[in-house]
Amino acid sequence: MISFYFVFFGLVLSALLGGALVSLLKFTNKSAVIKFALAFSGGFLLAILFEHLLPELYESGKATIGIWILSGFLIQLILEYFSGGIEHGHVHVHKGQALPWTLFFSLSIHSIIEGIPLGNHFAGLDSIHGHVNYESLFWGIVFHQIPVAIALMTLLLSTSISNLKAWAILLLFAIMTPIGLMIGLFITPGDLGVNYHMILGVVIGMFLHISTTIIFETSENHKFNFLKLISIIVGVSLALLLY
């Protein structure tokens, strides 16, 4: 069982790692390694959804779960309208452009929401309302956040802001999921007029949109090349081992 502090700092460090890969190793969102990392994360997310999160959520027997999963799918669709799809590594880079704050705010909302169920776990809500494999959720966020941070840092370094400001903004992004973690820890869903299953259903819907989009966008001419296919299979296989 992983601790609260491991989860908190793991979420922060995963985003900073993505920034370091861009700043120090000159990775970009178009690097082959990043495409493979995205394919891996897409396979991993999809597998934990079907193997862990969805079965455990439906085990609770709530009749409205499907509505909240669909809501999460649509919320992510709306967020990506403003973010330009940076959640799955898709970003247009134009040297010297102004920082698109709308993109940053949309990405931040996404990050905060996905952290709330982790906080609910540490508040003991999943033991009350039904077991959820929060470790697989944590690793899914981490593996997804690294290529997202690479895409964000690539964008930040192409804008007119300084490198120091780019790192400050990346750090701000890095603490967004931990903010969601803290919200889930101290503000119970009942305080907001919703329940634990609703929030987790929304997060599952968001991940369902992201994972399927990643997998289909890693294709070339609607065909997977061999290494990308292997990356997805490795992601799926690793997720199946986490139980």
C-alpha angles and dihedrals in degrees: 000000000000120000131240092249092050089053094045097049093035090060092050096045094048090061093044090050089058090052092048092053089057098040099041105025097031094235116165134193088260096055115119091234090057092050089053090047090052091049089049092050091047091053092045094050093047092049096050089049094056098032102039120004104041097045092045092048095048089047087072088069096225109160095210098054093105091057092055093047089052089047090054090050091053093043089055090048090055093046091052090053087066099032096049092232097294087145088077097038097268112137136145112224121202116175113244095010121149117261108268100226092181088063091050094048092048091050090048093053089052091050094048093050094050091053096055097079090053089056090047088056094054089046087059096244095127090056088053098044101031137300118286123184096240093173091066089047090052094050091045090056092046096049090046095045096057097064090039090055089049090054092046094048091047088055094045094051090051093056128085093260124104124259090250092056090046090057091046091054091046089051089051089053090046092061095049096087090045087052087056088048091055092046090053091047099051105022110057118210089245089064088061096047094254134089137239094260093054093056094045089048090054091050091049090051091051092050091047090057093045097046096048092045091050092051095049094042091054089069127100115214087347091300128107116228116224099256093049091049089051090049091055092046091050090051092050092046094051091049091052089056093055104086 
